[in-house]
Amino acid sequence: MAQVVVADDDEGVRVLLRLNLEIEGHKVVGEAADGSAALAVMSESRPDVLVLDMMMPGTNGADVLRELSRRAVGDRPCVVAYSASPTHLELAGQLGADATVLKSGDMTVLLAAVGDC
């Protein structure tokens, strides 16, 4: 199972994601409320997967993806972009996200995307 960092500005969403990921057998090794914190947590924990909210204050998901694109493939996690906005998910795909998941969709879609990473 994967080691995962969850980045979302909504604490309730982070809790929900963590619980569902752990039920599936994944280990959540870090959480972040914005993109800057996500990059810092990833540097410390070196996760396999980053579940990334695209719409966060300050350093947002697009900024994180731009930063990750500067890194060698082996130095970046598999990124599952997670957003309520199809437009933001389209941008995430253009910026190199490995998977995109609509927040209003079924949690099993997100769990499948993490499992496929």
For each residue, the residues with C-beta under 8 A, 3 or more apart:
1: 24 25 26 27
2: 26 27 47 48 49 78 114 115 117
3: 26 27 29 45 46 47 48 49
4: 21 26 27 28 29 47 48 49 50 51 114
5: 28 29 30 31 32 38 41 42 45 47 49 50 51 77
6: 14 17 18 21 28 30 31 32 51
7: 31 32 33 34 35 37 38 41 50 51 52 53 56 61 64
8: 13 14 17 33 51 53 56 82
9: 33 34 53 55 56 57
10: 13 14 53
11: 14 15 33
12: 15 16
13: 8 10 16 17 53 103
14: 6 8 10 11 17 18 31 33
15: 11 12 18 19
16: 12 13 19 20 107
17: 6 8 13 14 20 21 28 51 110
18: 6 14 15 21 22 28 31
19: 15 16 22 23
20: 16 17 23 24 107 110 111
21: 4 6 17 18 24 26 28 51 111 114
22: 18 19 25 26 27 28
23: 19 20
24: 1 20 21 111 114 115
25: 1 22
26: 1 2 3 4 21 22 49 114
27: 1 2 3 4 22
28: 4 5 6 17 18 21 22 31
29: 3 4 5 41 45 47
30: 5 6 41 42 44 45 47
31: 5 6 7 14 18 28 41
32: 5 6 7 35 37 38 40 41
33: 7 8 9 11 14 37 56
34: 7 9 37 38 56 57 58 59 60
35: 7 32 38 39 56 58 59 60 61 63 64
36: 39 40 58 59
37: 7 32 33 34 40 41
38: 5 7 32 34 35 41 42 50 52 59 64
39: 35 36 42 43 59 64 67
40: 32 36 37 43 44
41: 5 7 29 30 31 32 37 38 44 45
42: 5 30 38 39 45 46 47 50 77
43: 39 40 46
44: 30 40 41
45: 3 5 29 30 41 42
46: 3 42 43 77
47: 2 3 4 5 29 30 42 50 77
48: 2 3 4 77 78 117
49: 2 3 4 5 26 77 78 79 80 114 117
50: 4 5 7 38 42 47 64 77 78 79 80
51: 4 5 6 7 8 17 21 80 82 110 114
52: 7 38 61 64 65 79 80 81 82 92 97
53: 7 8 9 10 13 56 61 82 83
54: 60 61 62 81 82 83 85 88 89 91 92
55: 9 60 61 83 84 85 88
56: 7 8 9 33 34 35 53 59 60 61
57: 9 34 60
58: 34 35 36
59: 34 35 36 38 39 56 63 64
60: 34 35 54 55 56 57 63 64
61: 7 35 52 53 54 55 56 64 65 81 83 88 92
62: 54 65 66 88 91 92 95
63: 35 59 60 66 67
64: 7 35 38 39 50 52 59 60 61 67 68
65: 52 61 62 68 69 79 81 92 95 96 97
66: 62 63 69 70 95
67: 39 63 64 70 71
68: 64 65 71 76 77 79 96
69: 65 66 95 96
70: 66 67
71: 67 68 75 76
72: 75 76
73: 76
74:
75: 71 72
76: 68 71 72 73 79
77: 5 42 46 47 48 49 50 68 117
78: 2 48 49 50 98 99 117
79: 49 50 52 65 68 76 92 96 97 98 99
80: 49 50 51 52 97 98 99 100 101 110 113 114 117
81: 52 54 61 65 88 89 92 93 97 99 100 101
82: 8 51 52 53 54 100 101 103 110
83: 53 54 55 61 86 88 89 92 100 102 103
84: 55 102 103 104
85: 54 55 88 89
86: 83 89 90 102
87: 90 91
88: 54 55 61 62 81 83 85 91 92
89: 54 81 83 85 86 92 93 97 100 101 102
90: 86 87 93 94 100
91: 54 62 87 88 94 95
92: 52 54 61 62 65 79 81 83 88 89 95 97 100
93: 81 89 90 96 97 100
94: 90 91
95: 62 65 66 69 91 92
96: 65 68 69 79 93
97: 52 65 79 80 81 89 92 93 100
98: 78 79 80 117
99: 78 79 80 81 113 116 117
100: 80 81 82 83 89 90 92 93 97
101: 80 81 82 89 105 109 110 113
102: 83 84 86 89 105 109
103: 13 82 83 84
104: 84
105: 101 102 109 110
106: 109
107: 16 20 110 111
108: 111 112
109: 101 102 105 106 112 113
110: 17 20 51 80 82 101 105 107 113 114
111: 20 21 24 107 108 114 115
112: 108 109 115 116
113: 80 99 101 109 110 116 117
114: 2 4 21 24 26 49 51 80 110 111 117
115: 2 24 111 112
116: 99 112 113
117: 2 48 49 77 78 80 98 99 113 114
